[in-house]
Amino acid sequence: MAVSLQHTCQLTNKCATVGGIPNRRLSMIEVEEHALDTLLAEDPGGPVVMLNLLRFRPGGRESYRRYAESLGPEINARYGVEVAYLGDGGRPLVAEDGQAWDMVLLVRYPSRQAFAAMLRDPEYQAVAHFRSEALAESVLQPTVPRGEVVV
C-alpha cells in the first residue's frame, strides 16, 4: 500500500509545509525537541562546537544572510554564541557523490544548555524560519573541544 507524503507527515508529525506542500526534508533541517533532549542527556560538560554543513536552496544564501543578521548581537551575546569559522564549501577530495556542501560553519557555545536555550527562545524562533527557508539540506553535529592536539 502506497502512503502519500502528506499522510506520512500527518502520522509522524515530522514534516512542515513549503508553499502548502508537505516537505519531509525540513525534518533534516530543523532540530526536533527529542534531539535536544538527547543532546542535553549526553552532555559531557563544558563548551560545545556545532559543526554546520549547509546546502542551500536556489536563492537560499540571501535567506540565510537574513537569518544571521536577524539573530543580531543581542541573541548571540545572551547565549554566548561565537562563530569560530565560516567558509564556502569546495569540491570534496574524499566523499560519496552528493556530499559537497555550500557552506561550513563552526559555532561555539559555552554549553549545550546555552545552545538548547537559544533554540527554545521565542525571539530566536521568530527568525529561525529564514534558516529553514534557506536550506535544502544540512548537518548539525555537536563536537567536544579537545584541550590539546595529539598528532
MODELLER restraints for C-alpha pairs under 7 A, 6 or more apart:
rsr = mdl.restraints
at = mdl.atoms
rsr.add(forms.Gaussian(group=physical.xy_distance, feature=features.Distance(at['CA:5:A'], at['CA:22:A']), mean=6.78, stdev=0.5))
rsr.add(forms.Gaussian(group=physical.xy_distance, feature=features.Distance(at['CA:6:A'], at['CA:22:A']), mean=5.67, stdev=0.5))
rsr.add(forms.Gaussian(group=physical.xy_distance, feature=features.Distance(at['CA:9:A'], at['CA:15:A']), mean=4.94, stdev=0.5))
rsr.add(forms.Gaussian(group=physical.xy_distance, feature=features.Distance(at['CA:9:A'], at['CA:22:A']), mean=6.93, stdev=0.5))
rsr.add(forms.Gaussian(group=physical.xy_distance, feature=features.Distance(at['CA:14:A'], at['CA:24:A']), mean=6.77, stdev=0.5))
rsr.add(forms.Gaussian(group=physical.xy_distance, feature=features.Distance(at['CA:14:A'], at['CA:27:A']), mean=5.58, stdev=0.5))
rsr.add(forms.Gaussian(group=physical.xy_distance, feature=features.Distance(at['CA:15:A'], at['CA:22:A']), mean=6.21, stdev=0.5))
rsr.add(forms.Gaussian(group=physical.xy_distance, feature=features.Distance(at['CA:15:A'], at['CA:23:A']), mean=5.58, stdev=0.5))
rsr.add(forms.Gaussian(group=physical.xy_distance, feature=features.Distance(at['CA:15:A'], at['CA:24:A']), mean=4.64, stdev=0.5))
rsr.add(forms.Gaussian(group=physical.xy_distance, feature=features.Distance(at['CA:15:A'], at['CA:26:A']), mean=6.20, stdev=0.5))
rsr.add(forms.Gaussian(group=physical.xy_distance, feature=features.Distance(at['CA:15:A'], at['CA:27:A']), mean=5.92, stdev=0.5))
rsr.add(forms.Gaussian(group=physical.xy_distance, feature=features.Distance(at['CA:16:A'], at['CA:22:A']), mean=5.63, stdev=0.5))
rsr.add(forms.Gaussian(group=physical.xy_distance, feature=features.Distance(at['CA:16:A'], at['CA:23:A']), mean=5.52, stdev=0.5))
rsr.add(forms.Gaussian(group=physical.xy_distance, feature=features.Distance(at['CA:16:A'], at['CA:24:A']), mean=6.78, stdev=0.5))
rsr.add(forms.Gaussian(group=physical.xy_distance, feature=features.Distance(at['CA:16:A'], at['CA:26:A']), mean=6.28, stdev=0.5))
rsr.add(forms.Gaussian(group=physical.xy_distance, feature=features.Distance(at['CA:17:A'], at['CA:23:A']), mean=5.35, stdev=0.5))
rsr.add(forms.Gaussian(group=physical.xy_distance, feature=features.Distance(at['CA:26:A'], at['CA:132:A']), mean=6.95, stdev=0.5))
rsr.add(forms.Gaussian(group=physical.xy_distance, feature=features.Distance(at['CA:28:A'], at['CA:137:A']), mean=6.61, stdev=0.5))
rsr.add(forms.Gaussian(group=physical.xy_distance, feature=features.Distance(at['CA:28:A'], at['CA:138:A']), mean=6.67, stdev=0.5))
rsr.add(forms.Gaussian(group=physical.xy_distance, feature=features.Distance(at['CA:29:A'], at['CA:132:A']), mean=6.38, stdev=0.5))
rsr.add(forms.Gaussian(group=physical.xy_distance, feature=features.Distance(at['CA:29:A'], at['CA:137:A']), mean=6.15, stdev=0.5))
rsr.add(forms.Gaussian(group=physical.xy_distance, feature=features.Distance(at['CA:29:A'], at['CA:138:A']), mean=5.63, stdev=0.5))
rsr.add(forms.Gaussian(group=physical.xy_distance, feature=features.Distance(at['CA:30:A'], at['CA:132:A']), mean=6.81, stdev=0.5))
rsr.add(forms.Gaussian(group=physical.xy_distance, feature=features.Distance(at['CA:36:A'], at['CA:116:A']), mean=6.37, stdev=0.5))
rsr.add(forms.Gaussian(group=physical.xy_distance, feature=features.Distance(at['CA:40:A'], at['CA:112:A']), mean=6.24, stdev=0.5))
rsr.add(forms.Gaussian(group=physical.xy_distance, feature=features.Distance(at['CA:40:A'], at['CA:113:A']), mean=6.76, stdev=0.5))
rsr.add(forms.Gaussian(group=physical.xy_distance, feature=features.Distance(at['CA:43:A'], at['CA:112:A']), mean=6.80, stdev=0.5))
rsr.add(forms.Gaussian(group=physical.xy_distance, feature=features.Distance(at['CA:45:A'], at['CA:111:A']), mean=6.95, stdev=0.5))
rsr.add(forms.Gaussian(group=physical.xy_distance, feature=features.Distance(at['CA:46:A'], at['CA:110:A']), mean=6.59, stdev=0.5))
rsr.add(forms.Gaussian(group=physical.xy_distance, feature=features.Distance(at['CA:46:A'], at['CA:111:A']), mean=5.45, stdev=0.5))
rsr.add(forms.Gaussian(group=physical.xy_distance, feature=features.Distance(at['CA:47:A'], at['CA:109:A']), mean=5.71, stdev=0.5))
rsr.add(forms.Gaussian(group=physical.xy_distance, feature=features.Distance(at['CA:47:A'], at['CA:110:A']), mean=4.31, stdev=0.5))
rsr.add(forms.Gaussian(group=physical.xy_distance, feature=features.Distance(at['CA:47:A'], at['CA:111:A']), mean=4.35, stdev=0.5))
rsr.add(forms.Gaussian(group=physical.xy_distance, feature=features.Distance(at['CA:47:A'], at['CA:112:A']), mean=6.90, stdev=0.5))
rsr.add(forms.Gaussian(group=physical.xy_distance, feature=features.Distance(at['CA:48:A'], at['CA:108:A']), mean=5.84, stdev=0.5))
rsr.add(forms.Gaussian(group=physical.xy_distance, feature=features.Distance(at['CA:48:A'], at['CA:109:A']), mean=5.44, stdev=0.5))
rsr.add(forms.Gaussian(group=physical.xy_distance, feature=features.Distance(at['CA:48:A'], at['CA:110:A']), mean=6.48, stdev=0.5))
rsr.add(forms.Gaussian(group=physical.xy_distance, feature=features.Distance(at['CA:48:A'], at['CA:111:A']), mean=5.62, stdev=0.5))
rsr.add(forms.Gaussian(group=physical.xy_distance, feature=features.Distance(at['CA:48:A'], at['CA:112:A']), mean=6.05, stdev=0.5))
rsr.add(forms.Gaussian(group=physical.xy_distance, feature=features.Distance(at['CA:48:A'], at['CA:142:A']), mean=6.28, stdev=0.5))
rsr.add(forms.Gaussian(group=physical.xy_distance, feature=features.Distance(at['CA:48:A'], at['CA:143:A']), mean=5.85, stdev=0.5))
rsr.add(forms.Gaussian(group=physical.xy_distance, feature=features.Distance(at['CA:48:A'], at['CA:144:A']), mean=5.42, stdev=0.5))
rsr.add(forms.Gaussian(group=physical.xy_distance, feature=features.Distance(at['CA:48:A'], at['CA:145:A']), mean=6.74, stdev=0.5))
rsr.add(forms.Gaussian(group=physical.xy_distance, feature=features.Distance(at['CA:49:A'], at['CA:106:A']), mean=6.25, stdev=0.5))
rsr.add(forms.Gaussian(group=physical.xy_distance, feature=features.Distance(at['CA:49:A'], at['CA:107:A']), mean=5.39, stdev=0.5))
rsr.add(forms.Gaussian(group=physical.xy_distance, feature=features.Distance(at['CA:49:A'], at['CA:108:A']), mean=4.26, stdev=0.5))
rsr.add(forms.Gaussian(group=physical.xy_distance, feature=features.Distance(at['CA:49:A'], at['CA:109:A']), mean=6.26, stdev=0.5))
rsr.add(forms.Gaussian(group=physical.xy_distance, feature=features.Distance(at['CA:49:A'], at['CA:142:A']), mean=5.88, stdev=0.5))
rsr.add(forms.Gaussian(group=physical.xy_distance, feature=features.Distance(at['CA:49:A'], at['CA:143:A']), mean=5.17, stdev=0.5))
rsr.add(forms.Gaussian(group=physical.xy_distance, feature=features.Distance(at['CA:49:A'], at['CA:144:A']), mean=6.38, stdev=0.5))
rsr.add(forms.Gaussian(group=physical.xy_distance, feature=features.Distance(at['CA:49:A'], at['CA:145:A']), mean=6.79, stdev=0.5))
rsr.add(forms.Gaussian(group=physical.xy_distance, feature=features.Distance(at['CA:50:A'], at['CA:106:A']), mean=5.63, stdev=0.5))
rsr.add(forms.Gaussian(group=physical.xy_distance, feature=features.Distance(at['CA:50:A'], at['CA:107:A']), mean=5.17, stdev=0.5))
rsr.add(forms.Gaussian(group=physical.xy_distance, feature=features.Distance(at['CA:50:A'], at['CA:108:A']), mean=6.33, stdev=0.5))
rsr.add(forms.Gaussian(group=physical.xy_distance, feature=features.Distance(at['CA:50:A'], at['CA:140:A']), mean=6.41, stdev=0.5))
rsr.add(forms.Gaussian(group=physical.xy_distance, feature=features.Distance(at['CA:50:A'], at['CA:141:A']), mean=5.52, stdev=0.5))
rsr.add(forms.Gaussian(group=physical.xy_distance, feature=features.Distance(at['CA:50:A'], at['CA:142:A']), mean=4.51, stdev=0.5))
rsr.add(forms.Gaussian(group=physical.xy_distance, feature=features.Distance(at['CA:50:A'], at['CA:143:A']), mean=5.96, stdev=0.5))
rsr.add(forms.Gaussian(group=physical.xy_distance, feature=features.Distance(at['CA:51:A'], at['CA:105:A']), mean=6.06, stdev=0.5))
rsr.add(forms.Gaussian(group=physical.xy_distance, feature=features.Distance(at['CA:51:A'], at['CA:106:A']), mean=4.92, stdev=0.5))
rsr.add(forms.Gaussian(group=physical.xy_distance, feature=features.Distance(at['CA:51:A'], at['CA:107:A']), mean=6.81, stdev=0.5))
rsr.add(forms.Gaussian(group=physical.xy_distance, feature=features.Distance(at['CA:51:A'], at['CA:140:A']), mean=5.62, stdev=0.5))
rsr.add(forms.Gaussian(group=physical.xy_distance, feature=features.Distance(at['CA:51:A'], at['CA:141:A']), mean=5.06, stdev=0.5))
rsr.add(forms.Gaussian(group=physical.xy_distance, feature=features.Distance(at['CA:51:A'], at['CA:142:A']), mean=6.23, stdev=0.5))
rsr.add(forms.Gaussian(group=physical.xy_distance, feature=features.Distance(at['CA:52:A'], at['CA:104:A']), mean=5.65, stdev=0.5))
rsr.add(forms.Gaussian(group=physical.xy_distance, feature=features.Distance(at['CA:52:A'], at['CA:105:A']), mean=4.95, stdev=0.5))
rsr.add(forms.Gaussian(group=physical.xy_distance, feature=features.Distance(at['CA:52:A'], at['CA:106:A']), mean=6.23, stdev=0.5))
rsr.add(forms.Gaussian(group=physical.xy_distance, feature=features.Distance(at['CA:52:A'], at['CA:139:A']), mean=5.65, stdev=0.5))
rsr.add(forms.Gaussian(group=physical.xy_distance, feature=features.Distance(at['CA:52:A'], at['CA:140:A']), mean=4.80, stdev=0.5))
rsr.add(forms.Gaussian(group=physical.xy_distance, feature=features.Distance(at['CA:52:A'], at['CA:141:A']), mean=6.74, stdev=0.5))
rsr.add(forms.Gaussian(group=physical.xy_distance, feature=features.Distance(at['CA:53:A'], at['CA:101:A']), mean=6.11, stdev=0.5))
rsr.add(forms.Gaussian(group=physical.xy_distance, feature=features.Distance(at['CA:53:A'], at['CA:103:A']), mean=6.10, stdev=0.5))
rsr.add(forms.Gaussian(group=physical.xy_distance, feature=features.Distance(at['CA:53:A'], at['CA:104:A']), mean=4.89, stdev=0.5))
rsr.add(forms.Gaussian(group=physical.xy_distance, feature=features.Distance(at['CA:53:A'], at['CA:105:A']), mean=6.73, stdev=0.5))
rsr.add(forms.Gaussian(group=physical.xy_distance, feature=features.Distance(at['CA:53:A'], at['CA:138:A']), mean=5.38, stdev=0.5))
rsr.add(forms.Gaussian(group=physical.xy_distance, feature=features.Distance(at['CA:53:A'], at['CA:139:A']), mean=4.95, stdev=0.5))
rsr.add(forms.Gaussian(group=physical.xy_distance, feature=features.Distance(at['CA:53:A'], at['CA:140:A']), mean=6.67, stdev=0.5))
rsr.add(forms.Gaussian(group=physical.xy_distance, feature=features.Distance(at['CA:54:A'], at['CA:101:A']), mean=5.69, stdev=0.5))
rsr.add(forms.Gaussian(group=physical.xy_distance, feature=features.Distance(at['CA:54:A'], at['CA:102:A']), mean=5.76, stdev=0.5))
rsr.add(forms.Gaussian(group=physical.xy_distance, feature=features.Distance(at['CA:54:A'], at['CA:103:A']), mean=5.15, stdev=0.5))
rsr.add(forms.Gaussian(group=physical.xy_distance, feature=features.Distance(at['CA:54:A'], at['CA:104:A']), mean=6.33, stdev=0.5))
rsr.add(forms.Gaussian(group=physical.xy_distance, feature=features.Distance(at['CA:54:A'], at['CA:135:A']), mean=6.76, stdev=0.5))
rsr.add(forms.Gaussian(group=physical.xy_distance, feature=features.Distance(at['CA:54:A'], at['CA:137:A']), mean=6.30, stdev=0.5))
rsr.add(forms.Gaussian(group=physical.xy_distance, feature=features.Distance(at['CA:54:A'], at['CA:138:A']), mean=4.64, stdev=0.5))
rsr.add(forms.Gaussian(group=physical.xy_distance, feature=features.Distance(at['CA:54:A'], at['CA:139:A']), mean=6.74, stdev=0.5))
rsr.add(forms.Gaussian(group=physical.xy_distance, feature=features.Distance(at['CA:55:A'], at['CA:101:A']), mean=5.27, stdev=0.5))
rsr.add(forms.Gaussian(group=physical.xy_distance, feature=features.Distance(at['CA:55:A'], at['CA:102:A']), mean=5.04, stdev=0.5))
rsr.add(forms.Gaussian(group=physical.xy_distance, feature=features.Distance(at['CA:55:A'], at['CA:103:A']), mean=6.86, stdev=0.5))
rsr.add(forms.Gaussian(group=physical.xy_distance, feature=features.Distance(at['CA:55:A'], at['CA:135:A']), mean=5.79, stdev=0.5))
rsr.add(forms.Gaussian(group=physical.xy_distance, feature=features.Distance(at['CA:55:A'], at['CA:136:A']), mean=5.62, stdev=0.5))
rsr.add(forms.Gaussian(group=physical.xy_distance, feature=features.Distance(at['CA:55:A'], at['CA:137:A']), mean=5.15, stdev=0.5))
rsr.add(forms.Gaussian(group=physical.xy_distance, feature=features.Distance(at['CA:55:A'], at['CA:138:A']), mean=6.02, stdev=0.5))
rsr.add(forms.Gaussian(group=physical.xy_distance, feature=features.Distance(at['CA:56:A'], at['CA:102:A']), mean=6.62, stdev=0.5))
rsr.add(forms.Gaussian(group=physical.xy_distance, feature=features.Distance(at['CA:56:A'], at['CA:134:A']), mean=5.69, stdev=0.5))
rsr.add(forms.Gaussian(group=physical.xy_distance, feature=features.Distance(at['CA:56:A'], at['CA:135:A']), mean=4.40, stdev=0.5))
rsr.add(forms.Gaussian(group=physical.xy_distance, feature=features.Distance(at['CA:56:A'], at['CA:136:A']), mean=5.20, stdev=0.5))
rsr.add(forms.Gaussian(group=physical.xy_distance, feature=features.Distance(at['CA:57:A'], at['CA:134:A']), mean=5.80, stdev=0.5))
rsr.add(forms.Gaussian(group=physical.xy_distance, feature=features.Distance(at['CA:57:A'], at['CA:135:A']), mean=5.34, stdev=0.5))
rsr.add(forms.Gaussian(group=physical.xy_distance, feature=features.Distance(at['CA:57:A'], at['CA:136:A']), mean=4.90, stdev=0.5))
rsr.add(forms.Gaussian(group=physical.xy_distance, feature=features.Distance(at['CA:60:A'], at['CA:133:A']), mean=6.94, stdev=0.5))
rsr.add(forms.Gaussian(group=physical.xy_distance, feature=features.Distance(at['CA:60:A'], at['CA:134:A']), mean=3.85, stdev=0.5))
rsr.add(forms.Gaussian(group=physical.xy_distance, feature=features.Distance(at['CA:60:A'], at['CA:135:A']), mean=6.22, stdev=0.5))
rsr.add(forms.Gaussian(group=physical.xy_distance, feature=features.Distance(at['CA:61:A'], at['CA:134:A']), mean=6.37, stdev=0.5))
rsr.add(forms.Gaussian(group=physical.xy_distance, feature=features.Distance(at['CA:63:A'], at['CA:130:A']), mean=5.39, stdev=0.5))
rsr.add(forms.Gaussian(group=physical.xy_distance, feature=features.Distance(at['CA:63:A'], at['CA:131:A']), mean=6.76, stdev=0.5))
rsr.add(forms.Gaussian(group=physical.xy_distance, feature=features.Distance(at['CA:63:A'], at['CA:133:A']), mean=6.74, stdev=0.5))
rsr.add(forms.Gaussian(group=physical.xy_distance, feature=features.Distance(at['CA:63:A'], at['CA:134:A']), mean=5.11, stdev=0.5))
rsr.add(forms.Gaussian(group=physical.xy_distance, feature=features.Distance(at['CA:64:A'], at['CA:130:A']), mean=6.06, stdev=0.5))
rsr.add(forms.Gaussian(group=physical.xy_distance, feature=features.Distance(at['CA:64:A'], at['CA:131:A']), mean=5.38, stdev=0.5))
rsr.add(forms.Gaussian(group=physical.xy_distance, feature=features.Distance(at['CA:64:A'], at['CA:134:A']), mean=5.37, stdev=0.5))
rsr.add(forms.Gaussian(group=physical.xy_distance, feature=features.Distance(at['CA:66:A'], at['CA:130:A']), mean=6.58, stdev=0.5))
rsr.add(forms.Gaussian(group=physical.xy_distance, feature=features.Distance(at['CA:67:A'], at['CA:127:A']), mean=6.17, stdev=0.5))
rsr.add(forms.Gaussian(group=physical.xy_distance, feature=features.Distance(at['CA:67:A'], at['CA:128:A']), mean=6.65, stdev=0.5))
rsr.add(forms.Gaussian(group=physical.xy_distance, feature=features.Distance(at['CA:67:A'], at['CA:130:A']), mean=4.99, stdev=0.5))
rsr.add(forms.Gaussian(group=physical.xy_distance, feature=features.Distance(at['CA:67:A'], at['CA:131:A']), mean=5.71, stdev=0.5))
rsr.add(forms.Gaussian(group=physical.xy_distance, feature=features.Distance(at['CA:70:A'], at['CA:127:A']), mean=6.38, stdev=0.5))
rsr.add(forms.Gaussian(group=physical.xy_distance, feature=features.Distance(at['CA:71:A'], at['CA:124:A']), mean=6.82, stdev=0.5))
rsr.add(forms.Gaussian(group=physical.xy_distance, feature=features.Distance(at['CA:79:A'], at['CA:114:A']), mean=5.45, stdev=0.5))
rsr.add(forms.Gaussian(group=physical.xy_distance, feature=features.Distance(at['CA:79:A'], at['CA:118:A']), mean=6.33, stdev=0.5))
rsr.add(forms.Gaussian(group=physical.xy_distance, feature=features.Distance(at['CA:80:A'], at['CA:109:A']), mean=5.77, stdev=0.5))
rsr.add(forms.Gaussian(group=physical.xy_distance, feature=features.Distance(at['CA:80:A'], at['CA:110:A']), mean=6.08, stdev=0.5))
rsr.add(forms.Gaussian(group=physical.xy_distance, feature=features.Distance(at['CA:81:A'], at['CA:107:A']), mean=6.86, stdev=0.5))
rsr.add(forms.Gaussian(group=physical.xy_distance, feature=features.Distance(at['CA:81:A'], at['CA:108:A']), mean=5.96, stdev=0.5))
rsr.add(forms.Gaussian(group=physical.xy_distance, feature=features.Distance(at['CA:81:A'], at['CA:109:A']), mean=5.17, stdev=0.5))
rsr.add(forms.Gaussian(group=physical.xy_distance, feature=features.Distance(at['CA:82:A'], at['CA:107:A']), mean=5.69, stdev=0.5))
rsr.add(forms.Gaussian(group=physical.xy_distance, feature=features.Distance(at['CA:82:A'], at['CA:108:A']), mean=5.07, stdev=0.5))
rsr.add(forms.Gaussian(group=physical.xy_distance, feature=features.Distance(at['CA:82:A'], at['CA:109:A']), mean=6.57, stdev=0.5))
rsr.add(forms.Gaussian(group=physical.xy_distance, feature=features.Distance(at['CA:83:A'], at['CA:106:A']), mean=6.10, stdev=0.5))
rsr.add(forms.Gaussian(group=physical.xy_distance, feature=features.Distance(at['CA:83:A'], at['CA:107:A']), mean=4.45, stdev=0.5))
rsr.add(forms.Gaussian(group=physical.xy_distance, feature=features.Distance(at['CA:83:A'], at['CA:108:A']), mean=6.21, stdev=0.5))
rsr.add(forms.Gaussian(group=physical.xy_distance, feature=features.Distance(at['CA:84:A'], at['CA:106:A']), mean=5.37, stdev=0.5))
rsr.add(forms.Gaussian(group=physical.xy_distance, feature=features.Distance(at['CA:84:A'], at['CA:107:A']), mean=5.55, stdev=0.5))
rsr.add(forms.Gaussian(group=physical.xy_distance, feature=features.Distance(at['CA:84:A'], at['CA:108:A']), mean=6.45, stdev=0.5))
rsr.add(forms.Gaussian(group=physical.xy_distance, feature=features.Distance(at['CA:85:A'], at['CA:105:A']), mean=5.41, stdev=0.5))
rsr.add(forms.Gaussian(group=physical.xy_distance, feature=features.Distance(at['CA:85:A'], at['CA:106:A']), mean=4.99, stdev=0.5))
rsr.add(forms.Gaussian(group=physical.xy_distance, feature=features.Distance(at['CA:86:A'], at['CA:104:A']), mean=5.88, stdev=0.5))
rsr.add(forms.Gaussian(group=physical.xy_distance, feature=features.Distance(at['CA:86:A'], at['CA:105:A']), mean=4.57, stdev=0.5))
rsr.add(forms.Gaussian(group=physical.xy_distance, feature=features.Distance(at['CA:86:A'], at['CA:106:A']), mean=6.69, stdev=0.5))
rsr.add(forms.Gaussian(group=physical.xy_distance, feature=features.Distance(at['CA:87:A'], at['CA:103:A']), mean=5.71, stdev=0.5))
rsr.add(forms.Gaussian(group=physical.xy_distance, feature=features.Distance(at['CA:87:A'], at['CA:104:A']), mean=5.35, stdev=0.5))
rsr.add(forms.Gaussian(group=physical.xy_distance, feature=features.Distance(at['CA:87:A'], at['CA:105:A']), mean=6.56, stdev=0.5))
rsr.add(forms.Gaussian(group=physical.xy_distance, feature=features.Distance(at['CA:88:A'], at['CA:102:A']), mean=5.74, stdev=0.5))
rsr.add(forms.Gaussian(group=physical.xy_distance, feature=features.Distance(at['CA:88:A'], at['CA:103:A']), mean=4.37, stdev=0.5))
rsr.add(forms.Gaussian(group=physical.xy_distance, feature=features.Distance(at['CA:88:A'], at['CA:104:A']), mean=6.23, stdev=0.5))
rsr.add(forms.Gaussian(group=physical.xy_distance, feature=features.Distance(at['CA:89:A'], at['CA:100:A']), mean=6.94, stdev=0.5))
rsr.add(forms.Gaussian(group=physical.xy_distance, feature=features.Distance(at['CA:89:A'], at['CA:101:A']), mean=5.22, stdev=0.5))
rsr.add(forms.Gaussian(group=physical.xy_distance, feature=features.Distance(at['CA:89:A'], at['CA:102:A']), mean=4.73, stdev=0.5))
rsr.add(forms.Gaussian(group=physical.xy_distance, feature=features.Distance(at['CA:89:A'], at['CA:103:A']), mean=4.86, stdev=0.5))
rsr.add(forms.Gaussian(group=physical.xy_distance, feature=features.Distance(at['CA:89:A'], at['CA:104:A']), mean=6.22, stdev=0.5))
rsr.add(forms.Gaussian(group=physical.xy_distance, feature=features.Distance(at['CA:90:A'], at['CA:100:A']), mean=6.91, stdev=0.5))
rsr.add(forms.Gaussian(group=physical.xy_distance, feature=features.Distance(at['CA:91:A'], at['CA:100:A']), mean=5.93, stdev=0.5))
rsr.add(forms.Gaussian(group=physical.xy_distance, feature=features.Distance(at['CA:92:A'], at['CA:100:A']), mean=5.95, stdev=0.5))
rsr.add(forms.Gaussian(group=physical.xy_distance, feature=features.Distance(at['CA:109:A'], at['CA:115:A']), mean=6.21, stdev=0.5))
rsr.add(forms.Gaussian(group=physical.xy_distance, feature=features.Distance(at['CA:118:A'], at['CA:124:A']), mean=6.50, stdev=0.5))
rsr.add(forms.Gaussian(group=physical.xy_distance, feature=features.Distance(at['CA:119:A'], at['CA:125:A']), mean=6.72, stdev=0.5))
